[in-house]
Amino acid sequence: MKLFDPLHIRLSSLKSYTSILDLMKLNNIHDYVYWFSTDQEILKYGESANAIGPVGERVYRQAGHLAGWHAQLDVNTSGKDMRDIAADYRAKHGVELNRNDVTLHIINLTSCANPKFECERLERNLIDKHIELFGHPPIGNKDYQTKFAHRRHKNEKLLENFVEFV
């Protein structure tokens, strides 16, 4: 895998969400930007850098909260925001979000001089580009900075209706 070439993991190909930990270790991925997607849409962008704990813990915990595994992670464990994403997905599409329909994409930034800075910057750029292209953030990105970026985008589009920019 080349630097910045995403690793794509179809969750349907894994026997357990814990297999994500093995794949992260095998590919020497410690600091990374990730996103979960279905064939229809991006569900969430995220990043992990300078994390304490097992390599890949953040994405394995989020994936572990999806329906479709032999045993799902307990609702009281971290990463349970994926359950909220699944509920929003069901409300939007009328179907349950199942791990068999989800792909995890990971960009390895471990070799960067300042991984924390680069991870945060790339995650923000991906979210902002998503808002620019689709007019809204992914359903799983609800932080304050994303809400601000979304509001700014809507205001700019509204302003374009009244003012012609040269």
Secondary structure, 3 states (H helix, E strand, C coil): CCCCCCEEEEHHHCCCCCHHHHHHHHCCCCCEEEEEECCCCEEEEEEECCCCCCCCHHHHHHHCCCECCCCCCCCCCCCCHHHHHHHHHHHHHCCCCEHHHCEEEEEECCCCCCHHHHHHHHHHHHHHHHHHHHCCCCCCCCCHHHHHHHHHHHHHHHHHHHCCCC
